[in-house]
Amino acid sequence: MRMSDMIEEFIKELFDDEDYIEIQRNDLAEHFNCVPSQINYVISTRFKPSQGYYVESKRGGGGHISIKKINTTKSNYLMHTISSIGNKLTSQEVDIFISNFLSYEVVTKKEAKLLKVATSDNVLNVPQNIKDELRARIFKNMLINLVED
């Protein structure tokens, strides 16, 4: 397991039954024997609003960080994702979305597999200059069909 993954898991375990936590950047860095910027990286990449978190960071005194878990519904999460996708989407970006969906239990493993297969380079046998645009359109359409009324 990579250091970033361990830090993310540790922070998520702090939530347990809580929706709000406060941590000290330096204390966490010391705990994991890493630099505080590693903690910043994990928080900025894995605890974003699109992933259901609101982060407030204050500099000085060890770097106080407040993280609030935002309770969103599956439909809200999917609609937010759809609106955040531009006109093009790479295969790697799809993988990241699907990984997040699985982590937050927004889709089932079967749905994730279908999303991945339908948007894979093997299926999109079109010229490279339109592949990412077509992938985005297919992915968005599939997500719209997963939104519950």
N, C-alpha and C positions, 0 to 999 in steps of 0.2 A: 504494500500500500504506500502511495506517495505521501510526502509530508503534507501537501495541500489537502489531500483526502482525509488524513488523520485529523487535521485542524478543523476541517468542516464537520466531520463526525462528532468531534468533541464539543463544538459549539452547538450543534443540533441536539446533543444529549443534555446540554444545559437547559434547554427549553422544557424537557420532560413534560410536565403538565402546565407549564407557564406559557404565556404569550409574549412575555417581555423579559429580557435579560440585560444586565450591564456587565461589561468586562473591561479589564485594564489591558491595553495592548502589550505593555512591557511584561506584565505578569504572565500573559499567555505565551509570549515569545520566550520567556525564561523557561516556562513549563515544557515547551517543545524544543528548547535549545536551538532557536532560530532567530533571525533578525526580525524586528517589528514590521519591516516592509513585507515580509512573508504573510504576516497576519493581515495587513492591509490588502494584499493581493487576494487572499481567500475571501475576505469580507466583500471586496468590491466585485468579485466575479461570481460568487456563489450565494450571496445574500442580497439580491437585487429585488426591486419592486415586482418585476416580471416573474420572480420566483417566489413571491409571497412574503417579502420582508421589507421593512422600513428601517433604515440605518441612520443613526445620528452619531457623528464623530466629533470629539472635541480634542484639540491638541493640548499638549502640556500636561504635566503631572502624570506621566505614564500613558497618556492617550486613552481617555475614557471613551468607550463605545457602547451605545445603547442600540439594541436590535429588538424590533417588535415584529412578531409574526402576524401577518395580515391574513385573516380567514377569508378565503375567496372560494367561490363555488367552481365546480368543474367548468361550467358554461362560461363564467366570467373569465376564468383563466384562459380558456381556449379563444374567446373573443379578443382578449387582450393580445394574445399571441398572433392571431390572424391580422390584427391591425398593425402589429409591429413588423410584420414581414413585408419587405419591399417587393419590387417587381422581379427580382432574381433571388435564387436560393441555391447554394452549393450543396453537394452531397454531405460535406462535413457539417454544415449548418443544420441540415435536417437531422443528422446524428445527434447533435447537441440538443435540439428541441426534443427529440424522442427520448433521450436519456433523462432530461428534466421531467418530461411527462411521466415516465416510469417512476422516477424518484418521488414525485409528488402524487403518485397514484391517480393521475388524470386519465390515463388510458390503460387498458389491459395489455398483457404481453402479446396477445393475439392481434389487437389493434395496432400496437407498435410495430409488429412484424409486417402487417399489411401496409402501414404508412411507409416503412423502409423499402419494401419491395416495389411498391408502386412508383416510388421516386428515385429508384436506383439508376445508375448509369447504364446498366445492362438492359433495362426496360426502355429507357429514353434513347432510342436509337435514331437520333436526329443530329443535325450539324451542331457542333460545339457552341456556336454563337447564339443559338436559341435554347439550348438544353437547360440552362439555369432558370430562364424565364418560364419555360414549360413546367419545370419542376416546382417552381413557386406556385403556379396556378393550380397544379394538381394537388399539392400539399394543402393549400388554403381551402380548396373545395372539399377535400376529405375531412379537414378539421371542422368546417362548417357543418358537415353532416354528422359530426360527433357531438355537436352542441345540442343539449337537451332543452326542450321547451319549458 
